[in-house]
């Protein structure tokens, strides 16, 4: 089992995961990162942010996965 840390980054904030969690494979950590970024995006993007990322670090501190969720809104000219 390997320990991975899931840090959360937005344009204005960074939250470091000091404890981490153990996963049998990097694929399992990737699935967790995908689920985490979608959950976090549900409230961070609702609060007006455009993008949120979950950066996954391995035991050495290297970023091995980055999952990002973003929202982009385009307005049709003449309607606003």
C-alpha positions as CSV (number, residue, x, y, z in Angstrom):
1,X,0.0,0.0,0.0
2,X,1.2,3.5,-0.9
3,X,0.3,6.7,0.8
4,X,-1.1,9.6,-1.3
5,X,-1.9,13.1,-0.3
6,X,-4.8,15.0,-1.9
7,X,-4.2,18.8,-1.9
8,X,-6.9,21.1,-3.0
9,X,-6.1,24.2,-5.0
10,X,-8.2,27.1,-6.3
11,X,-7.2,30.5,-7.7
12,X,-7.3,32.0,-4.2
13,X,-6.7,29.1,-1.8
14,X,-4.6,26.0,-1.2
15,X,-5.3,23.3,1.3
16,X,-2.5,20.7,2.0
17,X,-3.5,17.2,2.9
18,X,-0.9,16.5,5.7
19,X,-2.3,13.0,6.6
20,X,-3.0,11.4,3.2
21,X,-4.5,8.0,2.7
22,X,-3.3,4.6,1.6
23,X,-4.2,3.0,-1.7
24,X,-3.3,-0.3,-3.2
25,X,-2.7,1.2,-6.7
26,X,-2.2,4.6,-8.3
27,X,-5.4,3.8,-10.2
28,X,-7.3,3.7,-7.0
29,X,-5.8,7.0,-6.0
30,X,-6.8,8.4,-9.3
31,X,-10.4,7.3,-8.8
32,X,-10.4,9.0,-5.4
33,X,-9.0,12.2,-6.9
34,X,-11.8,12.2,-9.6
35,X,-14.5,11.7,-7.0
36,X,-13.0,14.3,-4.7
37,X,-12.7,17.0,-7.3
38,X,-16.3,16.5,-8.5
39,X,-17.5,16.7,-4.9
40,X,-15.5,19.8,-4.1
41,X,-16.5,21.4,-7.4
42,X,-20.1,21.1,-6.4
43,X,-19.7,23.8,-3.8
44,X,-16.6,25.7,-4.8
45,X,-17.8,26.4,-8.3
46,X,-21.2,27.3,-7.0
47,X,-19.5,30.0,-4.8
48,X,-18.2,31.7,-8.0
49,X,-14.9,30.1,-8.6
50,X,-14.1,29.0,-12.1
51,X,-11.8,26.1,-11.4
52,X,-10.7,23.7,-8.6
53,X,-8.0,21.1,-8.7
54,X,-7.0,18.1,-6.5
55,X,-3.3,17.5,-6.7
56,X,-2.2,14.0,-5.6
57,X,1.3,13.7,-4.1
58,X,3.1,10.4,-3.6
59,X,5.1,9.7,-0.5
60,X,8.1,11.6,-1.9
61,X,6.0,14.7,-2.3
62,X,5.9,14.5,-6.1
63,X,2.6,15.5,-7.8
64,X,1.6,12.3,-9.7
65,X,-2.0,13.2,-10.6
66,X,-3.9,16.4,-11.0
67,X,-7.7,16.3,-11.3
68,X,-9.3,19.6,-12.3
69,X,-12.9,20.7,-12.7
70,X,-13.9,24.0,-14.2
71,X,-16.9,25.9,-15.4
72,X,-17.1,28.2,-18.4
73,X,-20.0,30.4,-19.2
74,X,-20.5,32.0,-22.6
75,X,-23.2,34.7,-23.0
76,X,-24.9,35.4,-26.3
77,X,-24.3,39.0,-27.3
78,X,-27.5,41.1,-27.4
79,X,-29.2,39.2,-24.6
80,X,-27.4,40.8,-21.7
